[in-house]
Amino acid sequence: MSPAPTLAQTASAPAASAPSGPTYADLVTLADAADLVIRAQIRRQTALKDDRAPGLEPGFARLYIEARTVALIAGRNAVGETLAYLVDVPLDAKGKVPKLKNREMVLFADTVPGRAGEVRLVNPNAQLLYSPELEARLRPILTELYAPDLAPRVTGISDALAVQGTLTGESETQVFLATEDRSPISITVLRRPGQQVQWGVSWGEIIDSSARPPAPETLRWYRLACSLPAQLPSSANLAREPEERRLAANDYAFVMAALGPCERRITSGG
């Protein structure tokens, strides 16, 4: 079978191989963008000539892959027994195209409208070598992504306000987040004299003073750590007094430090 020149292609060549595997944030980013998460075995590969691989980065080859579906790990659409797709792969140390036949991969992909049996990878690095360990890491992520109470995507900060209490060192800061579907999310930071700073996230209309921070490496953690700006935008700070503005900015910085970095190796954004 000859490669179809109109087959949907990946957006760009993948980055060079990372020193270790994908992070939690990488896996959520890929799974969240894909309609299909497929375990597939490569049956045939064909390298496209340069004139049929526009945008190919030096040191890479664009392959037309024919594969057998081993399992649909998760999906919003059906998938057939055979698949075809394009992927850019790095050449080996000798400048040769790696041989992938019979290797099993995890694909994060979308169907191609009007082309039965063809899929489009959602990211240049959306083909990962399958292993039981990788599938085990994916399962809890997919469970959260397909849950009816899916945590909404955070798009930014609506506004923030810090208010000082009657006692020295007492204050409360509230940060209201903007979401893709307009679902309300708010962060509360409480400071009390002689006590540790307490903070939590309310996922709904009611601001819960007993709300807790999201657990690390959960979808709710990802929605915050990987979407919020590093610093509180000045325009979002509704406090009028300089001291209260500083308090709101410092409390926001405290929350971001508590969440920790959104580490990525093979994806960006999210």
N, C-alpha and C positions, 0 to 999 in steps of 0.2 A: 504494500500500500504506500503510495507516495504522499509526502506531507502536503496538507492543504494550506496554500499560501494565505488564506483568509482566516485561518484558525486564530482565535483570540490569544493574544500574547500577554506575558507578564509585563508589568509597567516599566521595569528597567532591570538591569543586571543586578544579581544579588551581591551583597558585600562579601569580602573575603571571609574565609572560614574563621569563626570565632574560636578563641582558645578553649572554650567550654560550651556546653549546650545552652539552649534557650532559657531565659529566666521566666519566672512566673508571669511578669508583665508581658513578655514576648508571647507566651502561649495564650494569654487572655486576649491580647490584641489580634492575634491571628484567628482565634476561635470566634471572637465577637464579630469579626468582619465577614466570616464565611457562612454561606448557607449549607455547606456540606463539610463534614470532617470525615475523611475516607481513609481506610487502610487498604492500600493497593499494592499489587506485585507487578513490577515492570516486566513486560514480555518482549518488548522490542523498542529500540531507540534508533532514531535517524537524525544525524547532524545536518542542520540546514546550512546551505552555502551562505556566504556573507551577504550576497545581494538579496537574500530572502530573510535576513535577520537584521532589520534596521534598528539602530540604537544599541547594538551589542557592544559591550565593553571589551577592551583588549584583555586577553587572558581567559576569556570565557567562550563557551560554545552554546549555541541555542539548539536544544534537542526537541524533536517531535517524539513524544512518548505514547506508546500503546501499552495499556496496563489492564490487569484483571482486578476486579473489585474483590477484595478479601472480606471486607466488612464495612458497613456504614456505621461509623462510631457515633455520629450524630448528624442530623440533617433536617432541614425544613422542606426538602424536596426529595423525590425518589431518585435512585441512581441505578444504572444498568450494570450488567455483568462485566462489561468492558468499558474502558475509558480512553480518551485521547486528550492530550494537553501539551502545551509548550512550557519549557522551563530552561532557564539559563544556568549552566553549571560551570565551575572553575575548571580549567585544564589542570592535569596533574603536573608533577615536577618535570616531566619530560615534554611537556607541551601537548600531551595527548588527551583525547576525550576519555573520561572515565567510563568504564563499562558497568552499567547499572542493571543489566538483565538479571532477572530473578530476585533482585533485592526488593524488600518491602519498604514502603514509604507511608508516611502520614501526610495527606494532602488537605490543605485548607482552601476550599474552592467554591466557586459559584457555577451554576449551569450556564450554558451559552444559549440564549434564545434562538430557536429555529435550527439548532444543531444537536440532534439527539446523540448522546454518547460523548459529547465534548464538554470539557470543563475549563474554567479559567482560574488559575491560581490568584488568590486575593493579594498576594505580596510576593516580591521577588524571592523571598526566603520561605515561602509557604509550602515547600516540600521538605519534610524532615525524615531522616532515617528512622524507621519504626523500631521500637523496642518495647517490651512489656513495661519497663520503668516509665517510658514516655507516656504510654497509654494510662498508666496508673496516675500520673501527674495530671493528665487531661480530664479524667473522669469527674473529679469534684468541680473543676472549672465549668465543664459542660452542664453539670447538674444545676449550678447556679444560673448559668446563662439561659437555660431552658425552663427555669422555675417560673410559676405564674406571678410571683412577687419580685420580678427582676429589678435589681437596683438600677435606677435611671442613670443615663450618661450625664455627667457634669460638664457644663460648658463654660463656667466662670463664676464670678462673684457678683451678686446683685448689690448688696450693701452690707456694711458692718457698723456696729455701734458698741462703744464701751461706756459703762456708767460706773462711777466710783460709789462705794457704799458710805455709810455713816462712820464706820470704823477705819482707822488708818490701815492701809493694806488690803481693804475689802473692795472687791470690784466684780463686775460681770460683763463679759464681752459676748456678743452674739454676731455670728457671721451667717448671712443668708446666701445660699448658692443658687445659681441659675442652672437649669437642667434642660435637656433636649425636649422632654415632653411636658415641661412646666410643673413637674412634681416638686413639692416643697421639700427642701433639705436645709437644716440649719445646724451650725456648730455653736456650742456654748462652752465658754471657759469661765470657771468660777475660782476666785481667789478669796481665801479666808485667813485672817491672822493666825499664825502658828500652825497652819495646815498645809498639806501638799496641794498644789494646783490640781483642780479637777476639770476634766473636759469630756465632752461626749457629742454624739451626733444624733439628731432627731430626724427620722426618715418619715415625715408626714406633717400634717397641719399642726399637730400639738407639739409644742416645745417642751420636751421632757427634761426636767432638771436632774433626773437620775440617769440620763442616757449615758452610754459608755462608748469608748472609742471602738472602731472596727478592728477585728482581729487581723493580724498580719496575714498576707497572702490569702485574702478572701476577695470576692468581687467588690464588696463595699470599700475595702481598703484601696483596691485598685482604682475605683472611680474617683477617689479623693487624691491619693498620692500621685497618680499619673495624669491628672487633669487640672488640678489647681495651680495657679501661678505661684512662683517661689516667694513672692512678696505680696502683701496686701496692696492693691492699687489705691493710690491716694484718692481717686475719684469715687471709690466705693466706701470710703471712710466717712460716715455721717457725723461723727463726733465733732463738736465745735471747738472745745477747749484744747489747747496744745497738749496738755497732759493726758487727756482722754484719747486724743488721736494717737499719741505715742503708745498708750496702753493697748489700744486696739491692734496697732501694728505689731507690738511685741507679743501679744497673745496669739495672733495669727502665726507669727514666726515660731512660737512655742508648739503650736499644733503641727506645723509642717515638719519640725524637727522630730516630734513624737511619731509621726507617720513614717518617717524615714524616706530614703530615696527610692524613686521608681527606676530600678535598674533594668537596662535593656542591653541586648547583645546583637539581635538580628532584626529588630524593628525600630521604628521611630514614631513619635506622636502617640495618638491613642485617645 
